Amino acid sequence: MLDFLSKELVRLQEERRIHALILLAERQRRMREAEESGRRQLEESRRQEEDELFRQAREGTGGTVVDVQDRTIDTYLEDVILSSMERTAEEQAREEVQRRAVEINDIAYEMESR
């Protein structure tokens, strides 16, 4: 009987210890969730402030910031397209010159052989 009571006491003590650990873990989890919630709220308020500032800047300046960015992008794309067109035209011109040179060379050999 003493052995049983001793084992039961150990089991109850372990059960209490486990319960205390669970309560502690839940408390820490709730604290972390509260901290994370606070961070998310702060981040959301900052994002809203930045959105509002951007909207005001865009409305107040007539969209000049965005217009400048759009023009810059357009200019960059135009430059890329123009340089690509120039390279393509140059390659085609070289190929045409080489083709004509071969034709002229063939005609010259034919004339020499006659």
C-alpha positions in Angstrom: 0.0 0.0 0.0 2.9 2.4 0.9 4.5 1.6 -2.5 1.2 2.4 -4.3 0.7 5.7 -2.3 4.3 6.6 -3.0 3.9 6.0 -6.7 0.6 7.9 -6.7 2.3 10.9 -5.0 5.0 10.9 -7.6 2.4 10.7 -10.4 0.4 13.6 -8.9 3.5 15.7 -8.5 4.5 15.0 -12.1 1.0 15.9 -13.2 1.1 19.2 -11.3 4.6 20.0 -12.8 3.3 19.2 -16.3 0.2 21.4 -15.7 2.4 24.2 -14.5 4.6 23.9 -17.6 1.5 24.0 -19.8 0.2 27.1 -18.1 3.6 28.8 -18.4 3.8 27.9 -22.1 0.3 29.2 -22.8 1.1 32.4 -20.9 4.3 32.9 -23.0 2.3 32.1 -26.2 -0.3 34.7 -25.4 2.4 37.3 -24.6 4.1 36.6 -28.0 0.8 36.8 -29.8 0.1 40.2 -28.1 3.5 41.4 -29.1 3.1 40.2 -32.7 -0.4 41.8 -32.8 1.1 45.1 -31.6 3.9 44.9 -34.3 1.3 44.2 -37.0 -0.9 47.1 -35.8 2.2 49.4 -35.8 3.2 48.2 -39.3 -0.3 48.6 -40.6 -0.6 52.2 -39.3 2.8 53.0 -40.8 1.7 51.6 -44.1 -1.4 53.6 -44.0 0.5 56.8 -43.2 2.9 56.1 -46.1 0.0 55.4 -48.5 -1.6 58.6 -47.4 1.6 60.6 -47.8 2.1 59.1 -51.2 -1.5 59.9 -52.2 -1.2 63.5 -51.0 2.1 63.9 -52.7 0.7 62.6 -55.9 -2.4 64.7 -55.7 -0.6 67.8 -54.5 2.0 67.8 -57.3 -0.2 66.7 -60.1 1.5 63.3 -60.2 4.9 64.7 -61.2 6.8 62.0 -59.3 4.9 59.2 -61.1 5.1 61.1 -64.4 8.9 61.5 -64.1 9.1 57.8 -63.3 6.9 56.9 -66.3 8.9 59.2 -68.6 12.1 57.7 -67.4 10.8 54.1 -68.0 9.6 55.2 -71.5 12.9 56.7 -72.3 14.8 53.7 -71.2 12.5 51.4 -73.2 12.9 53.6 -76.3 16.7 53.5 -76.0 16.6 49.7 -75.7 14.3 49.4 -78.7 16.4 51.8 -80.8 19.7 50.2 -80.0 18.1 46.8 -80.8 16.8 48.1 -84.1 20.2 49.7 -85.0 22.0 46.4 -84.3 19.5 44.4 -86.4 19.7 46.9 -89.3 23.5 46.8 -89.1 23.5 43.0 -89.2 21.1 42.9 -92.1 23.2 45.4 -94.0 26.3 43.3 -93.5 24.6 40.2 -94.7 23.3 42.1 -97.8 26.7 43.4 -98.6 28.3 40.0 -98.3 25.6 38.5 -100.5 26.1 41.1 -103.1 29.9 40.7 -102.9 29.5 36.9 -103.6 27.2 37.7 -106.5 29.6 40.2 -108.0 32.5 37.9 -107.5 30.6 35.1 -109.3 29.8 37.4 -112.2 33.5 38.5 -112.4 34.7 34.9 -112.5 32.2 34.1 -115.2 33.3 37.1 -117.3 37.0 36.2 -116.9 36.3 32.6 -118.0 34.7 33.8 -121.2 
